[in-house]
Amino acid sequence: MQLPYPSAHPFPLLLAPMAGVSEAPFRQICRRMGADVVLSEFLSSEAIRRRIRNTLEGAEFEGVERPIGIQIYGADANAMAEAAALITQHYAPEFIDINFGCPVKKVVQRNGGSGCLRDMDLVERIIRAVIAATHLPVTVKTRSGWNDETRDPVGIALRMQDAGARAFTLHARTRTQMFTGKANWDDIARVAEALDIPVIGNGDVQTAEDLVRMRRHTGCAGIMVGRGAFGNPWLFRDGRALLDGRPAPASPTAAERFRVALEHARLALRLQGDTRKTVIEFRKHLGWYTKGMTRAGELRQRLFQIESIAEAEGIFLDYLEPAAAVA
Ligand SMILES: Cc1cc2nc3c(=O)[nH]c(=O)nc-3n(C[C@H](O)[C@H](O)[C@H](O)COP(=O)(O)O)c2cc1C
């Protein structure tokens, strides 16, 4: 089963598209740690078509991030085609991914994201229009259905494959579930069995062991990791080791976590601007990087108040100092 994009490994690990998180700095960190493929956060086709600067900035990336997919959404086939053509011409990613999964009300109300799942003829028209507008492979990402009554992952997947999608990612929850309950990995297994194109599994992979379990349970062609990578890009490194039958490397020490967190922060300052806004938005990552550490609560409380990355560096040094004195 041919992947539509290059990948260092035949069984790719992908960083999920995540608004406000899977931006260029985090994508670069995850690529270094072993993510084979990354995706941009979802971008509105209407905004791309109207050349809204903020949105277009979301399509920017650096060469080290490749292979990368730019994800677009919208319920108007013409706008989607126009956006795909513009992205192809100006940004030239490896592929274009269509989001049919977003559950957010503002998006769904206009039939964007998972809103489309209530009208599969529209879904088909959108996929065909996007394919006609680009020479790049077009992939899709969706949920198992709109709600439990209409849950039909295989039916949805077959329609999308027929329309020409080159890979299919399933977040195995319905729209009405939002992020509650558990992702139903049986749905992924059924779709992987039914489709000829690669099926990428997604939902509730939190650890390297989960990656191995999902692959075994579903027979998927690759796995996309979302929230499990928050503050833990090592998940890609560890997951690859386990998938290859090697033991997982030792967990990162506090010093290693801080080193990567600061590297990530410096990338954010360079790529997103050395501004207060960048620092404030970066606080969440600092909180995630320190999750599970001793005295994490206290550490986080201080990190959530920083106004500069230098301050974070000082807090990290304070934290490490007693350990250094003992050693
Ligand atoms: C903060 C956040 C933002 C997200 N943004 C997007 C998005 O832009 N496009 C998309 O297809 N899915 C988006 N998702 C869904 C994820 O890609 C993924 O499908 C979902 O989180 C389930 O995977 P996980 O359990 O590994 O997190 C988002 C999820 C989160 C938590």
The ligand as an ORCA input file, in Angstrom:
! r2SCAN-3c Opt
* xyz 0 1
  C      -5.642     21.666     20.786
  C      -6.118     20.790     19.655
  C      -6.228     21.334     18.379
  C      -6.636     20.539     17.302
  N      -6.678     21.076     16.051
  C      -6.945     20.259     14.986
  C      -6.819     20.755     13.657
  O      -6.474     21.911     13.406
  N      -7.090     19.880     12.646
  C      -7.457     18.569     12.871
  O      -7.682     17.810     11.924
  N      -7.584     18.095     14.113
  C      -7.294     18.895     15.169
  N      -7.335     18.371     16.428
  C      -7.615     16.936     16.611
  C      -6.307     16.128     16.613
  O      -5.647     16.234     15.379
  C      -6.577     14.642     16.901
  O      -7.406     14.126     15.903
  C      -7.237     14.438     18.262
  O      -6.614     15.218     19.259
  C      -7.207     12.950     18.671
  O      -5.885     12.481     18.745
  P      -5.103     12.354     20.160
  O      -5.962     11.510     21.055
  O      -3.802     11.682     19.790
  O      -4.952     13.735     20.701
  C      -6.966     19.167     17.518
  C      -6.860     18.634     18.805
  C      -6.433     19.419     19.860
  C      -6.314     18.803     21.233
*
